[in-house]
Amino acid sequence: MSPAYETCRAHVMIVGMTTFEFSTQLDLNSNLALAVTTKDDALTVVSPVDAEFGAKVVQALETLDFCGKPLATTTIVNPADPSKIVIAVGLCEEHETESLRHMAGVAGRAAAGRDSLVVCFPHSSEAQAQAIVEGGALGAYVFDSYKKPAKAPVEKIVVVSEAGTDSALERGMILSEAVNAVRDLENTTPNYLNPVTFAEKAVEEAEAAGLSVKVYAGDELEKEKLAGLIQVGRGSESAPRLVRIEYSPADAEGFTTLVGKGITFDTGGYSLKPSSAITEMKTDMTGAATVLHAVIAAAKLGLKRRVVAWLCLAENMVSGAAGRPDDVIVYRNGISVEINNTDAEGRLVMADGLIMGCEEQPDEIIDIATLTGAQMVALGNRTTGIMGTEAVRDSIVAAANNAGEPAWGMPLPAELRSSLDSDCADMKNSGSRYGGMLVAGLFLKEFVGETPWAHIDIAGPSFNREAAWGYQPKGATGVMLRTLVEHLGR
């Protein structure tokens, strides 16, 4: 699992078993990560090494027919010390800060099994130094709860930097720790993570960060008329939970509410998913994991903003007690919903969080969820869809661009709303399959009133089904955590 944040001291941070630090000195007799590129069909070492050493590295790379293309990676023996290695990483020149993050991620993963790695990539700013730290920590991530890794993560990463500062190191590691904590939760299997154990974990971690926590369970759900959580959670032996976590600094300059979908496993209910689609449904709680660790990161960073996170936790199972298609539920704000698809359950539990959140009159409310397969049809597996009030939506898109996380602002066309019309309730929970991501957004919009709002759909980007790339491992990605923190810090 990702290691826990332990301590920070001058230019050194220890994260579990891995130590990160900045240094202004480059020791060539080390395990090195160097940037290389191809210009005019000739390989060049871009990292600041002496000419003789660079020539030897190029010679070895040419023997391997190394191409030097962006993020291409290979490992050679260190010419200065045969007991050490050089990890050559192809230089990316576009989107420089994010490229450095990906380059460091590739290097951190390639250094598995080594006691240390010295990363020497060309950069000029504090933000870029921070990105290298983040990339190294994110790329070295291993989820090892159930399977021992072939190689342990690198024990120590030293970033050669004139621009690195204590604050860059601390911020980079707090963000990386938060992303890796989201990954841990998403990768955890549903026989270990259910609404009850998730709520317990959230309480433990939030209280450790000095945050206030309240858990709604049992009769409290009925008392508060949390109809969506009750309906979706009826079929499971693990009862639903609604968790409220608050960070409220004395000097707060604004108030943001976050709402996260936390379906710890989704069978689809009686609208049962096919077997090919059910095997990754442990990941359907990623939105809740993201808002949990976003508010914790905000506290650790000392952001001057009040943040309340609502975790909407349930398990969507099939049983004699489970909800049915044709059921009608009524929310605490009086809106009635006809259930025409029990596999459109995430929006039902999130509606409870949105209602509760809006009652506290925040300046803005943001929800995040692995909500629709339509998101992947529209934008693929790496680009997040963002909808909602124009100003909030566009601010989050801008924050995503700054954080290096691909995102795209999407419309909420009014003409699609009619597909949610119901003959027996105010609306149905599922509408047209055309523009399905947008229809889901229109459903959620009904529960925010006049509160400025954004909806973030991470169905595809939350889980990497292919080989590791850049700083993203195979499996859970922790996407949009850094974007949310970037937005909260504005």
C-alpha positions in Angstrom: 0.0 0.0 0.0 1.0 3.6 -0.3 3.1 4.5 2.8 1.7 6.9 5.4 2.9 10.5 5.7 5.3 10.6 8.7 7.5 13.7 8.9 9.1 16.6 7.0 12.4 18.3 7.8 14.7 20.6 5.9 14.8 19.3 2.3 14.0 15.7 3.4 10.6 14.0 3.7 10.1 10.4 4.8 7.0 8.7 3.4 6.8 5.2 4.9 9.9 3.3 3.8 10.8 5.8 1.0 12.8 9.0 1.6 12.5 12.0 -0.7 14.9 14.9 -0.7 16.2 17.7 -2.8 19.9 18.1 -3.4 21.9 20.7 -5.4 24.7 18.1 -6.0 24.8 15.3 -8.6 26.7 12.2 -7.6 27.4 10.3 -10.8 28.3 7.2 -8.8 24.6 6.6 -8.0 21.6 5.0 -9.5 20.6 7.7 -11.9 17.6 8.8 -13.9 18.6 11.1 -16.8 16.6 12.8 -19.5 17.6 12.1 -23.1 16.3 13.2 -26.5 16.8 12.7 -30.2 17.7 15.7 -32.3 18.8 15.5 -35.9 18.8 11.7 -35.6 21.3 11.9 -32.7 20.8 10.9 -29.1 21.7 13.6 -26.6 21.8 13.5 -22.8 19.8 16.6 -21.7 20.5 16.3 -18.0 23.5 18.3 -16.8 26.3 15.7 -16.8 29.9 16.2 -18.0 30.7 15.5 -21.6 32.7 12.3 -21.1 30.0 10.7 -19.0 27.3 11.8 -21.4 29.1 10.3 -24.3 29.4 7.0 -22.6 25.7 6.9 -21.8 24.9 7.7 -25.4 27.2 5.0 -26.7 25.5 2.4 -24.5 22.0 3.6 -25.5 22.9 3.5 -29.2 24.1 -0.1 -28.7 20.5 -0.9 -27.6 19.0 1.1 -30.5 17.2 3.3 -27.9 15.0 5.7 -29.7 14.8 8.5 -27.1 11.2 9.3 -27.9 9.1 11.0 -25.1 8.8 8.7 -22.1 10.6 5.9 -23.8 12.7 4.2 -21.1 15.6 1.8 -20.8 18.2 0.9 -18.2 21.9 0.6 -18.7 24.9 0.0 -16.5 26.3 3.2 -15.0 29.6 4.1 -16.7 30.9 5.6 -13.5 30.0 2.6 -11.3 29.1 -0.8 -12.8 27.2 -1.7 -9.6 24.7 1.1 -10.3 22.3 1.8 -13.2 21.3 4.7 -15.4 17.6 4.9 -16.2 17.3 6.9 -19.5 13.9 8.6 -20.0 12.9 10.3 -23.2 12.4 14.0 -22.7 8.9 15.4 -23.1 8.9 19.1 -24.2 5.2 19.8 -24.4 3.2 20.6 -21.2 6.5 20.7 -19.4 5.4 20.5 -15.8 3.1 17.5 -16.3 5.7 15.9 -18.6 8.3 16.1 -15.8 5.7 14.4 -13.5 5.3 11.6 -16.0 9.0 11.2 -16.6 9.7 11.0 -12.8 6.9 8.4 -12.6 8.5 6.2 -15.2 11.8 6.5 -13.4 10.4 5.8 -10.0 8.7 2.6 -11.2 11.9 1.5 -13.1 13.9 1.9 -9.9 11.9 -0.8 -8.0 14.2 -3.0 -6.1 17.0 -0.4 -5.7 18.0 1.2 -2.5 18.1 4.7 -4.0 17.6 6.8 -7.1 19.0 10.2 -8.0 16.7 12.0 -10.5 18.3 14.7 -12.6 15.9 16.2 -15.1 16.2 19.7 -16.5 13.8 22.1 -14.8 13.7 25.7 -13.7 10.8 26.4 -11.3 9.6 25.4 -7.8 6.4 24.0 -9.4 8.5 21.8 -11.7 10.6 20.5 -8.8 7.4 19.7 -7.0 6.1 17.9 -10.0 9.2 15.7 -10.1 8.6 14.7 -6.5 5.0 13.9 -7.1 5.8 11.9 -10.2 8.4 9.8 -8.4 6.1 9.1 -5.5 3.1 8.3 -7.7 5.1 6.2 -10.1 6.7 4.1 -7.4 3.3 3.2 -5.9 2.6 -0.5 -5.4 -0.6 -2.0 -3.9 0.7 -5.0 -2.0 -2.2 -5.9 0.4 -2.8 -9.3 -1.2 0.2 -10.0 -3.3 3.9 -9.5 -2.6 5.4 -7.4 -5.3 8.3 -8.9 -7.4 10.4 -5.9 -6.3 9.9 -3.5 -3.5 9.6 0.2 -4.3 12.8 2.2 -4.4 13.8 3.2 -0.8 15.1 6.7 -1.5 14.6 9.3 -4.2 16.9 12.3 -4.4 15.8 15.1 -6.8 18.7 17.2 -8.0 17.3 20.7 -8.0 18.3 24.3 -7.6 14.7 25.3 -7.5 13.4 22.8 -4.9 12.2 24.2 -1.5 10.9 22.8 1.7 7.3 23.9 0.8 7.5 22.3 -2.7 8.7 19.0 -1.1 6.0 19.1 1.6 3.2 20.0 -0.8 4.3 17.4 -3.4 4.4 14.7 -0.8 1.0 15.6 0.8 -0.6 15.5 -2.6 1.1 12.2 -3.6 0.1 10.6 -0.3 -3.5 11.7 -0.8 -3.6 10.3 -4.3 -2.0 7.0 -3.2 -4.5 6.8 -0.3 -7.4 7.0 -2.8 -5.7 4.3 -4.9 -5.4 2.1 -1.9 -9.1 2.4 -1.1 -10.1 1.8 -4.7 -7.9 -1.2 -5.1 -9.2 -2.8 -1.8 -11.6 -5.7 -2.5 -15.3 -5.5 -1.5 -15.0 -8.4 1.0 -12.8 -6.0 3.0 -14.3 -2.6 2.1 -18.0 -2.2 2.6 -20.1 0.8 3.7 -19.4 0.0 7.4 -15.7 -0.5 7.2 -15.3 2.4 4.8 -17.1 4.7 7.3 -14.8 3.4 10.1 -11.7 4.0 7.9 -13.0 7.5 7.1 -13.5 8.4 10.7 -10.1 7.1 11.7 -8.2 9.0 9.0 -10.2 12.2 9.4 -9.9 12.3 13.1 -6.2 11.7 12.8 -6.0 14.8 10.7 -7.9 16.8 13.3 -11.1 17.0 11.4 -14.7 16.8 12.8 -16.7 13.8 11.7 -20.3 12.7 11.9 -21.7 9.3 10.7 -25.4 8.8 9.8 -26.5 5.2 10.2 -29.5 3.1 11.0 -32.5 5.0 12.4 -30.7 8.3 11.7 -31.0 7.6 7.9 -34.7 7.2 8.3 -35.0 10.3 10.6 -33.1 12.5 8.1 -35.2 11.0 5.2 -32.1 9.9 3.2 -34.2 8.1 0.7 -31.5 7.3 -1.9 -29.1 5.6 0.6 -31.9 3.6 2.2 -33.2 2.4 -1.2 -29.9 1.4 -2.7 -28.5 -0.1 0.5 -31.6 -2.2 1.3 -30.3 -5.3 -0.4 -27.0 -5.6 1.4 -26.1 -7.0 4.8 -23.7 -4.1 5.1 -25.9 -1.2 5.9 -25.5 2.2 4.2 -23.7 5.1 5.8 -23.5 8.9 5.2 -20.3 10.4 6.5 -19.8 14.2 7.0 -16.3 15.5 7.5 -15.4 19.1 8.1 -12.3 21.2 7.9 -12.9 24.7 9.1 -9.9 27.0 9.6 -10.3 30.1 11.6 -9.2 32.3 8.7 -11.5 30.6 6.1 -12.2 32.8 3.1 -14.9 30.6 1.5 -17.0 27.5 1.9 -16.9 24.5 -0.5 -18.9 21.3 -0.1 -17.7 18.1 -1.7 -20.0 15.1 -2.3 -18.6 11.7 -3.3 -20.3 8.5 -4.6 -19.3 5.6 -2.4 -20.9 2.4 -3.8 -18.4 -0.2 -2.4 -19.7 -2.8 -4.8 -22.3 -2.5 -7.6 -24.0 -5.6 -8.9 -26.5 -3.4 -10.7 -29.2 -4.7 -8.4 -32.2 -6.3 -10.1 -31.1 -4.5 -13.3 -28.2 -6.9 -13.0 -24.9 -6.1 -14.8 -23.5 -8.7 -17.2 -20.6 -10.7 -15.8 -18.1 -8.9 -18.1 -19.1 -5.6 -16.4 -19.3 -6.6 -12.8 -15.7 -7.6 -12.1 -14.4 -4.0 -11.6 -17.3 -2.7 -9.5 -15.1 -2.5 -6.4 -14.0 0.8 -7.9 -17.5 2.4 -7.7 -16.6 4.1 -4.4 -13.8 6.2 -5.8 -15.7 9.5 -5.6 -16.1 9.1 -1.9 -12.4 8.1 -1.4 -11.5 11.2 -3.4 -13.5 13.7 -1.4 -12.2 12.0 1.9 -8.6 12.6 1.0 -9.2 15.9 -0.6 -10.5 17.4 2.6 -7.6 15.7 4.6 -5.1 17.2 2.1 -6.7 20.6 2.4 -6.2 20.4 6.2 -2.6 19.2 5.9 -1.8 22.0 3.5 -3.6 24.6 5.7 -5.8 25.9 2.9 -7.8 29.0 3.8 -11.1 27.5 2.9 -13.8 25.8 4.8 -14.4 22.3 3.3 -17.2 19.8 4.1 -17.1 16.4 2.5 -20.1 14.1 2.3 -19.3 10.4 1.7 -22.4 8.6 0.4 -21.7 4.9 1.2 -23.8 1.9 0.1 -23.6 -1.5 -1.5 -25.9 -2.3 -4.4 -26.8 -6.0 -4.0 -29.6 -8.4 -4.9 -31.7 -10.0 -2.2 -35.3 -10.3 -1.1 -35.0 -7.0 0.6 -33.4 -5.1 -2.3 -35.1 -2.3 -4.1 -36.9 -3.0 -7.3 -37.6 -1.3 -10.6 -40.9 0.5 -10.4 -40.3 1.6 -6.8 -40.9 5.2 -6.0 -38.8 7.1 -3.3 -39.3 10.5 -1.9 -36.3 12.6 -0.8 -36.2 15.0 2.2 -36.7 18.0 -0.1 -40.0 16.4 -1.4 -38.7 15.3 -4.8 -40.1 11.9 -5.8 -38.2 9.6 -8.0 -39.4 6.5 -9.9 -36.7 3.8 -10.1 -36.7 2.5 -13.6 -33.1 1.2 -13.5 -31.5 -0.1 -10.2 -28.1 0.1 -11.9 -28.4 3.9 -12.0 -27.9 3.8 -8.2 -25.0 6.2 -7.7 -27.1 9.3 -8.5 -29.7 8.2 -6.0 -27.2 8.1 -3.0 -25.5 11.3 -4.2 -28.8 13.2 -4.2 -28.9 12.7 -0.5 -25.4 14.2 -0.1 -26.3 17.1 -2.4 -29.5 17.9 -0.5 -27.7 17.8 2.9 -24.8 19.8 1.6 -26.9 22.5 0.0 -28.9 23.0 3.2 -25.7 24.3 4.8 -25.6 27.1 2.1 -22.0 26.7 0.8 -20.5 29.0 -1.8 -20.3 26.1 -4.1 -21.0 22.3 -4.1 -19.0 19.8 -6.2 -19.8 16.2 -6.6 -17.5 13.5 -8.0 -18.4 10.0 -9.1 -17.7 7.0 -11.3 -21.1 7.6 -12.6 -21.7 6.6 -16.2 -20.3 4.3 -18.9 -21.4 7.1 -21.2 -18.5 9.2 -19.9 -16.1 6.6 -21.5 -18.0 6.6 -24.8 -17.8 10.4 -25.0 -14.3 11.1 -23.7 -12.4 7.8 -23.4 -10.5 6.4 -20.5 -8.2 9.4 -19.6 -10.3 12.5 -19.9 -12.8 13.5 -17.1 -16.1 15.0 -17.9 -17.2 18.1 -15.9 -20.6 19.6 -16.0 -22.6 22.2 -14.0 -22.8 25.9 -13.3 -20.6 27.5 -15.9 -18.3 29.4 -13.5 -17.7 26.4 -11.2 -17.4 24.0 -14.1 -14.8 26.2 -15.9 -12.9 26.9 -12.7 -12.5 23.1 -12.2 -11.4 22.6 -15.8 -8.8 25.3 -15.3 -7.6 23.6 -12.1 -7.4 20.3 -13.9 -5.2 21.9 -16.6 -2.9 23.3 -13.9 -2.8 20.0 -12.2 -2.0 18.1 -15.4 -5.2 16.0 -15.3 -7.1 15.9 -18.6 -10.6 17.2 -18.3 -13.3 18.6 -20.5 -16.2 20.9 -19.8 -19.5 19.5 -21.0 -22.9 21.1 -21.5 -26.2 20.1 -19.9 -28.7 20.5 -22.8 -32.1 21.3 -21.5 -33.8 19.2 -24.2 -32.4 16.0 -22.6 -34.3 16.6 -19.3 -37.5 15.3 -20.8 -36.1 11.8 -21.0 -36.3 11.8 -17.2 -40.0 12.5 -17.1 -42.1 10.0 -15.2 -45.8 9.2 -15.2 -46.0 8.6 -11.5 -43.2 10.7 -9.9 -41.4 14.0 -10.4 -38.8 12.1 -12.5 -37.2 8.8 -13.2 -33.6 7.9 -12.2 -32.5 7.0 -15.7 -33.2 8.5 -19.1 -32.0 8.5 -22.6 -28.8 6.5 -23.4 -27.9 9.3 -25.9 -25.9 11.8 -24.0 -26.1 9.5 -20.9 -23.4 11.3 -19.0 -25.2 14.6 -19.5 -28.6 13.1 -18.6 -27.1 11.9 -15.3 -25.8 15.4 -14.7 -29.3 16.8 -15.3 -30.7 14.4 -12.7 -28.2 15.6 -10.1 -28.9 19.2 -11.0 -32.5 18.8 -9.7 -31.1 18.5 -6.2 -28.8 21.6 -5.9 -31.3 24.4 -6.4 -29.6 27.7 -6.9 -26.3 26.7 -5.3 -23.3 27.0 -7.7 -22.5 23.4 -8.6 -20.3 21.1 -10.6 -20.5 17.4 -11.4 -17.3 15.4 -12.2 -17.6 12.0 -13.9 -14.5 9.9 -13.6 -15.9 6.6 -14.7 -13.1 5.9 -17.2 -10.1 7.8 -15.8 -10.4 6.4 -12.3 -9.1 3.0 -13.2 -6.3 2.1 -15.6 -7.2 -1.1 -17.3 -4.1 -1.2 -19.4 -0.3 -1.3 -18.7 1.2 1.3 -16.4 2.2 4.6 -18.1 3.8 7.7 -16.9 3.1 8.0 -13.2 -0.1 6.0 -13.5 0.0 2.4 -12.4 -2.2 -0.4 -13.6 -5.4 -0.3 -11.6 -6.6 2.7 -9.5 -5.3 6.1 -10.5 -6.5 8.6 -7.9 -7.4 10.9 -10.7 -8.9 14.4 -9.9 -7.6 14.5 -6.3 -4.9 17.0 -7.2 -7.4 18.9 -9.3 -9.9 19.3 -6.4 -7.1 20.5 -4.1 -5.9 22.9 -6.7 -9.4 24.3 -7.0 -9.8 24.6 -3.2 -6.6 26.5 -2.9 -7.6 29.2 -5.4 
